[in-house]
Amino acid sequence: MADVLGLNAISDDRLREVQRPWIESNFDDAVTRYLQGNLIEGWEPIEQVVSRLVDSLVDHSGDGPIGVVTHGTAMACLVGANALTNRALFWSDLTMPDAWALSGEGITRLYHLKT
């Protein structure tokens, strides 16, 4: 995908999903509560998720355009960090896979799996 889009591909553990315990049931409810800012025991704080994702992006920003592959909950934390995007609504609208472009001007959906 990176070659087709003309992007650099990197591997960076900071782009991992939100650290949390395994959830057997009510996963959507738990993620929604988390993204609304509720503290859930065992879940990585949203600020920590945003910090590591931003650190990764900044560290690789000099490499030219980059493609980032991450997980939905982590992505919702990142795009909601500017307070212009509702994290929970963003997450609930994701399909797997989805592709987004982030820039200083905002976020744009590039690909949406139609169900």
Chimera marker file (.cmm) of the C-alpha trace (Angstrom):
<marker_set name="trace">
<marker id="1" x="0.000" y="0.000" z="0.000" r="1" g="1" b="0" radius="0.5"/>
<marker id="2" x="2.827" y="2.403" z="0.816" r="1" g="1" b="0" radius="0.5"/>
<marker id="3" x="4.351" y="1.951" z="-2.648" r="1" g="1" b="0" radius="0.5"/>
<marker id="4" x="1.019" y="2.577" z="-4.388" r="1" g="1" b="0" radius="0.5"/>
<marker id="5" x="0.439" y="5.752" z="-2.365" r="1" g="1" b="0" radius="0.5"/>
<marker id="6" x="4.043" y="6.909" z="-2.624" r="1" g="1" b="0" radius="0.5"/>
<marker id="7" x="4.546" y="6.803" z="1.127" r="1" g="1" b="0" radius="0.5"/>
<marker id="8" x="7.328" y="5.574" z="3.381" r="1" g="1" b="0" radius="0.5"/>
<marker id="9" x="6.512" y="2.543" z="5.526" r="1" g="1" b="0" radius="0.5"/>
<marker id="10" x="7.942" y="2.405" z="9.038" r="1" g="1" b="0" radius="0.5"/>
<marker id="11" x="7.546" y="0.058" z="11.967" r="1" g="1" b="0" radius="0.5"/>
<marker id="12" x="7.095" y="1.726" z="15.326" r="1" g="1" b="0" radius="0.5"/>
<marker id="13" x="5.711" y="0.066" z="18.461" r="1" g="1" b="0" radius="0.5"/>
<marker id="14" x="4.337" y="3.427" z="19.605" r="1" g="1" b="0" radius="0.5"/>
<marker id="15" x="1.578" y="3.003" z="16.997" r="1" g="1" b="0" radius="0.5"/>
<marker id="16" x="0.125" y="0.009" z="18.870" r="1" g="1" b="0" radius="0.5"/>
<marker id="17" x="-3.442" y="-0.218" z="20.129" r="1" g="1" b="0" radius="0.5"/>
<marker id="18" x="-4.499" y="1.155" z="23.495" r="1" g="1" b="0" radius="0.5"/>
<marker id="19" x="-3.148" y="-1.098" z="26.231" r="1" g="1" b="0" radius="0.5"/>
<marker id="20" x="-6.088" y="-2.649" z="28.064" r="1" g="1" b="0" radius="0.5"/>
<marker id="21" x="-7.237" y="-5.961" z="29.504" r="1" g="1" b="0" radius="0.5"/>
<marker id="22" x="-9.111" y="-8.455" z="27.317" r="1" g="1" b="0" radius="0.5"/>
<marker id="23" x="-12.863" y="-7.825" z="27.260" r="1" g="1" b="0" radius="0.5"/>
<marker id="24" x="-15.270" y="-10.689" z="26.575" r="1" g="1" b="0" radius="0.5"/>
<marker id="25" x="-18.515" y="-8.718" z="26.372" r="1" g="1" b="0" radius="0.5"/>
<marker id="26" x="-19.744" y="-5.120" z="26.081" r="1" g="1" b="0" radius="0.5"/>
<marker id="27" x="-16.541" y="-4.092" z="24.278" r="1" g="1" b="0" radius="0.5"/>
<marker id="28" x="-18.300" y="-1.287" z="22.380" r="1" g="1" b="0" radius="0.5"/>
<marker id="29" x="-19.702" y="0.129" z="25.615" r="1" g="1" b="0" radius="0.5"/>
<marker id="30" x="-16.312" y="0.002" z="27.331" r="1" g="1" b="0" radius="0.5"/>
<marker id="31" x="-14.546" y="1.723" z="24.417" r="1" g="1" b="0" radius="0.5"/>
<marker id="32" x="-17.246" y="4.391" z="24.229" r="1" g="1" b="0" radius="0.5"/>
<marker id="33" x="-16.961" y="5.134" z="27.952" r="1" g="1" b="0" radius="0.5"/>
<marker id="34" x="-13.160" y="5.226" z="27.665" r="1" g="1" b="0" radius="0.5"/>
<marker id="35" x="-13.216" y="7.603" z="24.696" r="1" g="1" b="0" radius="0.5"/>
<marker id="36" x="-15.668" y="9.855" z="26.507" r="1" g="1" b="0" radius="0.5"/>
<marker id="37" x="-12.981" y="10.343" z="29.135" r="1" g="1" b="0" radius="0.5"/>
<marker id="38" x="-14.054" y="7.859" z="31.786" r="1" g="1" b="0" radius="0.5"/>
<marker id="39" x="-11.169" y="6.266" z="33.644" r="1" g="1" b="0" radius="0.5"/>
<marker id="40" x="-11.313" y="2.492" z="33.284" r="1" g="1" b="0" radius="0.5"/>
<marker id="41" x="-9.018" y="0.396" z="35.452" r="1" g="1" b="0" radius="0.5"/>
<marker id="42" x="-6.243" y="-1.244" z="33.467" r="1" g="1" b="0" radius="0.5"/>
<marker id="43" x="-6.702" y="0.953" z="30.383" r="1" g="1" b="0" radius="0.5"/>
<marker id="44" x="-3.834" y="3.125" z="29.173" r="1" g="1" b="0" radius="0.5"/>
<marker id="45" x="-4.647" y="6.819" z="29.814" r="1" g="1" b="0" radius="0.5"/>
<marker id="46" x="-5.794" y="8.651" z="26.674" r="1" g="1" b="0" radius="0.5"/>
<marker id="47" x="-3.138" y="11.330" z="27.164" r="1" g="1" b="0" radius="0.5"/>
<marker id="48" x="-0.438" y="8.650" z="27.148" r="1" g="1" b="0" radius="0.5"/>
<marker id="49" x="-1.807" y="7.124" z="23.927" r="1" g="1" b="0" radius="0.5"/>
<marker id="50" x="-1.874" y="10.534" z="22.234" r="1" g="1" b="0" radius="0.5"/>
<marker id="51" x="1.636" y="11.350" z="23.459" r="1" g="1" b="0" radius="0.5"/>
<marker id="52" x="3.223" y="8.181" z="22.048" r="1" g="1" b="0" radius="0.5"/>
<marker id="53" x="1.411" y="8.484" z="18.719" r="1" g="1" b="0" radius="0.5"/>
<marker id="54" x="2.393" y="12.143" z="18.343" r="1" g="1" b="0" radius="0.5"/>
<marker id="55" x="5.983" y="11.336" z="19.344" r="1" g="1" b="0" radius="0.5"/>
<marker id="56" x="6.105" y="8.703" z="16.600" r="1" g="1" b="0" radius="0.5"/>
<marker id="57" x="4.684" y="11.061" z="13.990" r="1" g="1" b="0" radius="0.5"/>
<marker id="58" x="7.066" y="13.864" z="14.978" r="1" g="1" b="0" radius="0.5"/>
<marker id="59" x="10.072" y="11.522" z="14.953" r="1" g="1" b="0" radius="0.5"/>
<marker id="60" x="9.264" y="10.454" z="11.391" r="1" g="1" b="0" radius="0.5"/>
<marker id="61" x="7.943" y="13.756" z="10.030" r="1" g="1" b="0" radius="0.5"/>
<marker id="62" x="11.247" y="14.636" z="8.376" r="1" g="1" b="0" radius="0.5"/>
<marker id="63" x="11.020" y="11.533" z="6.229" r="1" g="1" b="0" radius="0.5"/>
<marker id="64" x="8.401" y="13.090" z="3.926" r="1" g="1" b="0" radius="0.5"/>
<marker id="65" x="4.831" y="11.826" z="3.709" r="1" g="1" b="0" radius="0.5"/>
<marker id="66" x="4.303" y="8.708" z="5.789" r="1" g="1" b="0" radius="0.5"/>
<marker id="67" x="1.563" y="6.122" z="6.014" r="1" g="1" b="0" radius="0.5"/>
<marker id="68" x="0.538" y="5.103" z="9.504" r="1" g="1" b="0" radius="0.5"/>
<marker id="69" x="-1.245" y="1.876" z="10.272" r="1" g="1" b="0" radius="0.5"/>
<marker id="70" x="-2.701" y="1.721" z="13.739" r="1" g="1" b="0" radius="0.5"/>
<marker id="71" x="-5.781" y="0.541" z="15.572" r="1" g="1" b="0" radius="0.5"/>
<marker id="72" x="-9.172" y="2.210" z="15.854" r="1" g="1" b="0" radius="0.5"/>
<marker id="73" x="-9.186" y="3.089" z="19.526" r="1" g="1" b="0" radius="0.5"/>
<marker id="74" x="-5.686" y="4.570" z="19.370" r="1" g="1" b="0" radius="0.5"/>
<marker id="75" x="-6.606" y="6.517" z="16.223" r="1" g="1" b="0" radius="0.5"/>
<marker id="76" x="-9.751" y="7.871" z="17.898" r="1" g="1" b="0" radius="0.5"/>
<marker id="77" x="-7.617" y="9.087" z="20.809" r="1" g="1" b="0" radius="0.5"/>
<marker id="78" x="-5.299" y="10.880" z="18.386" r="1" g="1" b="0" radius="0.5"/>
<marker id="79" x="-7.877" y="12.573" z="16.170" r="1" g="1" b="0" radius="0.5"/>
<marker id="80" x="-9.932" y="13.589" z="19.192" r="1" g="1" b="0" radius="0.5"/>
<marker id="81" x="-6.941" y="15.238" z="20.836" r="1" g="1" b="0" radius="0.5"/>
<marker id="82" x="-7.688" y="18.544" z="19.127" r="1" g="1" b="0" radius="0.5"/>
<marker id="83" x="-11.146" y="18.690" z="20.770" r="1" g="1" b="0" radius="0.5"/>
<marker id="84" x="-12.722" y="19.282" z="17.349" r="1" g="1" b="0" radius="0.5"/>
<marker id="85" x="-13.544" y="15.618" z="16.842" r="1" g="1" b="0" radius="0.5"/>
<marker id="86" x="-15.695" y="13.578" z="19.185" r="1" g="1" b="0" radius="0.5"/>
<marker id="87" x="-13.542" y="10.515" z="19.913" r="1" g="1" b="0" radius="0.5"/>
<marker id="88" x="-16.441" y="8.143" z="20.554" r="1" g="1" b="0" radius="0.5"/>
<marker id="89" x="-18.346" y="9.197" z="17.433" r="1" g="1" b="0" radius="0.5"/>
<marker id="90" x="-15.206" y="8.887" z="15.304" r="1" g="1" b="0" radius="0.5"/>
<marker id="91" x="-14.584" y="5.373" z="16.659" r="1" g="1" b="0" radius="0.5"/>
<marker id="92" x="-18.184" y="4.235" z="16.195" r="1" g="1" b="0" radius="0.5"/>
<marker id="93" x="-18.070" y="5.302" z="12.523" r="1" g="1" b="0" radius="0.5"/>
<marker id="94" x="-14.896" y="3.347" z="11.717" r="1" g="1" b="0" radius="0.5"/>
<marker id="95" x="-15.011" y="0.356" z="9.448" r="1" g="1" b="0" radius="0.5"/>
<marker id="96" x="-12.250" y="-2.173" z="9.162" r="1" g="1" b="0" radius="0.5"/>
<marker id="97" x="-10.314" y="-1.244" z="7.128" r="1" g="1" b="0" radius="0.5"/>
<marker id="98" x="-10.507" y="2.524" z="6.956" r="1" g="1" b="0" radius="0.5"/>
<marker id="99" x="-7.927" y="4.976" z="5.606" r="1" g="1" b="0" radius="0.5"/>
<marker id="100" x="-7.570" y="8.583" z="6.712" r="1" g="1" b="0" radius="0.5"/>
<marker id="101" x="-5.370" y="11.538" z="5.788" r="1" g="1" b="0" radius="0.5"/>
<marker id="102" x="-4.226" y="13.771" z="8.633" r="1" g="1" b="0" radius="0.5"/>
<marker id="103" x="-2.857" y="17.229" z="8.046" r="1" g="1" b="0" radius="0.5"/>
<marker id="104" x="-2.610" y="20.542" z="9.809" r="1" g="1" b="0" radius="0.5"/>
<marker id="105" x="-5.968" y="21.382" z="8.291" r="1" g="1" b="0" radius="0.5"/>
<marker id="106" x="-7.826" y="18.375" z="9.650" r="1" g="1" b="0" radius="0.5"/>
<marker id="107" x="-8.676" y="14.778" z="8.906" r="1" g="1" b="0" radius="0.5"/>
<marker id="108" x="-10.185" y="13.350" z="5.735" r="1" g="1" b="0" radius="0.5"/>
<marker id="109" x="-11.455" y="9.836" z="5.075" r="1" g="1" b="0" radius="0.5"/>
<marker id="110" x="-9.686" y="8.337" z="2.045" r="1" g="1" b="0" radius="0.5"/>
<marker id="111" x="-11.237" y="4.879" z="2.115" r="1" g="1" b="0" radius="0.5"/>
<marker id="112" x="-14.344" y="3.486" z="3.769" r="1" g="1" b="0" radius="0.5"/>
<marker id="113" x="-15.316" y="-0.180" z="3.614" r="1" g="1" b="0" radius="0.5"/>
<marker id="114" x="-18.874" y="-0.176" z="2.419" r="1" g="1" b="0" radius="0.5"/>
<marker id="115" x="-20.951" y="-2.834" z="4.138" r="1" g="1" b="0" radius="0.5"/>
<link id1="1" id2="2" r="1" g="1" b="0" radius="0.2"/>
<link id1="2" id2="3" r="1" g="1" b="0" radius="0.2"/>
<link id1="3" id2="4" r="1" g="1" b="0" radius="0.2"/>
<link id1="4" id2="5" r="1" g="1" b="0" radius="0.2"/>
<link id1="5" id2="6" r="1" g="1" b="0" radius="0.2"/>
<link id1="6" id2="7" r="1" g="1" b="0" radius="0.2"/>
<link id1="7" id2="8" r="1" g="1" b="0" radius="0.2"/>
<link id1="8" id2="9" r="1" g="1" b="0" radius="0.2"/>
<link id1="9" id2="10" r="1" g="1" b="0" radius="0.2"/>
<link id1="10" id2="11" r="1" g="1" b="0" radius="0.2"/>
<link id1="11" id2="12" r="1" g="1" b="0" radius="0.2"/>
<link id1="12" id2="13" r="1" g="1" b="0" radius="0.2"/>
<link id1="13" id2="14" r="1" g="1" b="0" radius="0.2"/>
<link id1="14" id2="15" r="1" g="1" b="0" radius="0.2"/>
<link id1="15" id2="16" r="1" g="1" b="0" radius="0.2"/>
<link id1="16" id2="17" r="1" g="1" b="0" radius="0.2"/>
<link id1="17" id2="18" r="1" g="1" b="0" radius="0.2"/>
<link id1="18" id2="19" r="1" g="1" b="0" radius="0.2"/>
<link id1="19" id2="20" r="1" g="1" b="0" radius="0.2"/>
<link id1="20" id2="21" r="1" g="1" b="0" radius="0.2"/>
<link id1="21" id2="22" r="1" g="1" b="0" radius="0.2"/>
<link id1="22" id2="23" r="1" g="1" b="0" radius="0.2"/>
<link id1="23" id2="24" r="1" g="1" b="0" radius="0.2"/>
<link id1="24" id2="25" r="1" g="1" b="0" radius="0.2"/>
<link id1="25" id2="26" r="1" g="1" b="0" radius="0.2"/>
<link id1="26" id2="27" r="1" g="1" b="0" radius="0.2"/>
<link id1="27" id2="28" r="1" g="1" b="0" radius="0.2"/>
<link id1="28" id2="29" r="1" g="1" b="0" radius="0.2"/>
<link id1="29" id2="30" r="1" g="1" b="0" radius="0.2"/>
<link id1="30" id2="31" r="1" g="1" b="0" radius="0.2"/>
<link id1="31" id2="32" r="1" g="1" b="0" radius="0.2"/>
<link id1="32" id2="33" r="1" g="1" b="0" radius="0.2"/>
<link id1="33" id2="34" r="1" g="1" b="0" radius="0.2"/>
<link id1="34" id2="35" r="1" g="1" b="0" radius="0.2"/>
<link id1="35" id2="36" r="1" g="1" b="0" radius="0.2"/>
<link id1="36" id2="37" r="1" g="1" b="0" radius="0.2"/>
<link id1="37" id2="38" r="1" g="1" b="0" radius="0.2"/>
<link id1="38" id2="39" r="1" g="1" b="0" radius="0.2"/>
<link id1="39" id2="40" r="1" g="1" b="0" radius="0.2"/>
<link id1="40" id2="41" r="1" g="1" b="0" radius="0.2"/>
<link id1="41" id2="42" r="1" g="1" b="0" radius="0.2"/>
<link id1="42" id2="43" r="1" g="1" b="0" radius="0.2"/>
<link id1="43" id2="44" r="1" g="1" b="0" radius="0.2"/>
<link id1="44" id2="45" r="1" g="1" b="0" radius="0.2"/>
<link id1="45" id2="46" r="1" g="1" b="0" radius="0.2"/>
<link id1="46" id2="47" r="1" g="1" b="0" radius="0.2"/>
<link id1="47" id2="48" r="1" g="1" b="0" radius="0.2"/>
<link id1="48" id2="49" r="1" g="1" b="0" radius="0.2"/>
<link id1="49" id2="50" r="1" g="1" b="0" radius="0.2"/>
<link id1="50" id2="51" r="1" g="1" b="0" radius="0.2"/>
<link id1="51" id2="52" r="1" g="1" b="0" radius="0.2"/>
<link id1="52" id2="53" r="1" g="1" b="0" radius="0.2"/>
<link id1="53" id2="54" r="1" g="1" b="0" radius="0.2"/>
<link id1="54" id2="55" r="1" g="1" b="0" radius="0.2"/>
<link id1="55" id2="56" r="1" g="1" b="0" radius="0.2"/>
<link id1="56" id2="57" r="1" g="1" b="0" radius="0.2"/>
<link id1="57" id2="58" r="1" g="1" b="0" radius="0.2"/>
<link id1="58" id2="59" r="1" g="1" b="0" radius="0.2"/>
<link id1="59" id2="60" r="1" g="1" b="0" radius="0.2"/>
<link id1="60" id2="61" r="1" g="1" b="0" radius="0.2"/>
<link id1="61" id2="62" r="1" g="1" b="0" radius="0.2"/>
<link id1="62" id2="63" r="1" g="1" b="0" radius="0.2"/>
<link id1="63" id2="64" r="1" g="1" b="0" radius="0.2"/>
<link id1="64" id2="65" r="1" g="1" b="0" radius="0.2"/>
<link id1="65" id2="66" r="1" g="1" b="0" radius="0.2"/>
<link id1="66" id2="67" r="1" g="1" b="0" radius="0.2"/>
<link id1="67" id2="68" r="1" g="1" b="0" radius="0.2"/>
<link id1="68" id2="69" r="1" g="1" b="0" radius="0.2"/>
<link id1="69" id2="70" r="1" g="1" b="0" radius="0.2"/>
<link id1="70" id2="71" r="1" g="1" b="0" radius="0.2"/>
<link id1="71" id2="72" r="1" g="1" b="0" radius="0.2"/>
<link id1="72" id2="73" r="1" g="1" b="0" radius="0.2"/>
<link id1="73" id2="74" r="1" g="1" b="0" radius="0.2"/>
<link id1="74" id2="75" r="1" g="1" b="0" radius="0.2"/>
<link id1="75" id2="76" r="1" g="1" b="0" radius="0.2"/>
<link id1="76" id2="77" r="1" g="1" b="0" radius="0.2"/>
<link id1="77" id2="78" r="1" g="1" b="0" radius="0.2"/>
<link id1="78" id2="79" r="1" g="1" b="0" radius="0.2"/>
<link id1="79" id2="80" r="1" g="1" b="0" radius="0.2"/>
<link id1="80" id2="81" r="1" g="1" b="0" radius="0.2"/>
<link id1="81" id2="82" r="1" g="1" b="0" radius="0.2"/>
<link id1="82" id2="83" r="1" g="1" b="0" radius="0.2"/>
<link id1="83" id2="84" r="1" g="1" b="0" radius="0.2"/>
<link id1="84" id2="85" r="1" g="1" b="0" radius="0.2"/>
<link id1="85" id2="86" r="1" g="1" b="0" radius="0.2"/>
<link id1="86" id2="87" r="1" g="1" b="0" radius="0.2"/>
<link id1="87" id2="88" r="1" g="1" b="0" radius="0.2"/>
<link id1="88" id2="89" r="1" g="1" b="0" radius="0.2"/>
<link id1="89" id2="90" r="1" g="1" b="0" radius="0.2"/>
<link id1="90" id2="91" r="1" g="1" b="0" radius="0.2"/>
<link id1="91" id2="92" r="1" g="1" b="0" radius="0.2"/>
<link id1="92" id2="93" r="1" g="1" b="0" radius="0.2"/>
<link id1="93" id2="94" r="1" g="1" b="0" radius="0.2"/>
<link id1="94" id2="95" r="1" g="1" b="0" radius="0.2"/>
<link id1="95" id2="96" r="1" g="1" b="0" radius="0.2"/>
<link id1="96" id2="97" r="1" g="1" b="0" radius="0.2"/>
<link id1="97" id2="98" r="1" g="1" b="0" radius="0.2"/>
<link id1="98" id2="99" r="1" g="1" b="0" radius="0.2"/>
<link id1="99" id2="100" r="1" g="1" b="0" radius="0.2"/>
<link id1="100" id2="101" r="1" g="1" b="0" radius="0.2"/>
<link id1="101" id2="102" r="1" g="1" b="0" radius="0.2"/>
<link id1="102" id2="103" r="1" g="1" b="0" radius="0.2"/>
<link id1="103" id2="104" r="1" g="1" b="0" radius="0.2"/>
<link id1="104" id2="105" r="1" g="1" b="0" radius="0.2"/>
<link id1="105" id2="106" r="1" g="1" b="0" radius="0.2"/>
<link id1="106" id2="107" r="1" g="1" b="0" radius="0.2"/>
<link id1="107" id2="108" r="1" g="1" b="0" radius="0.2"/>
<link id1="108" id2="109" r="1" g="1" b="0" radius="0.2"/>
<link id1="109" id2="110" r="1" g="1" b="0" radius="0.2"/>
<link id1="110" id2="111" r="1" g="1" b="0" radius="0.2"/>
<link id1="111" id2="112" r="1" g="1" b="0" radius="0.2"/>
<link id1="112" id2="113" r="1" g="1" b="0" radius="0.2"/>
<link id1="113" id2="114" r="1" g="1" b="0" radius="0.2"/>
<link id1="114" id2="115" r="1" g="1" b="0" radius="0.2"/>
</marker_set>
